[in-house]
Amino acid sequence: FPEIIQGSVIRKATRVRTALPVSISAEPPGADAIPGTILNISASGLQLRTRATLGERDTPVRLQFELALHGVDTPLALDASIRNVREEVDEEGFHYQYGVDFHELQPKDHMLVKAFVYQTMIEHPRQLI
């Protein structure tokens, strides 16, 4: 019987690196949108960076961004929840990285996100995480 067993974390969905601008709306409803950058995306969620705090784990957020699919910019507005938060400091000051999970994507939106991930995997295989 083996003395040591090693394993790897397997994500729910394949992720690809990006640098897409995103507009984030957090609580309370009607609050000003906060600019950020999507660092990576998958069919189930994404990681983003912003200079502003958005909230703690389980805080609902609304994400608005565009995906370029075969040369066509496609706007999306998706609901998500914060899953993790990491605070970092660089030469410009504090910034925050948030991992978020999408909420009940409409079939069309789910297809668009998956198509973007697959397109990126094919056109830019080094962007695969």
Secondary structure as GFF3:
##gff-version 3
##sequence-region A 1 129
A	DSSP	beta_strand	16	25	.	.	.	ID=ss1
A	DSSP	beta_strand	34	41	.	.	.	ID=ss2
A	DSSP	beta_strand	45	50	.	.	.	ID=ss3
A	DSSP	beta_strand	60	69	.	.	.	ID=ss4
A	DSSP	beta_strand	72	90	.	.	.	ID=ss5
A	DSSP	beta_strand	93	102	.	.	.	ID=ss6
A	DSSP	alpha_helix	107	123	.	.	.	ID=ss7
A	DSSP	three_ten_helix	125	127	.	.	.	ID=ss8
###
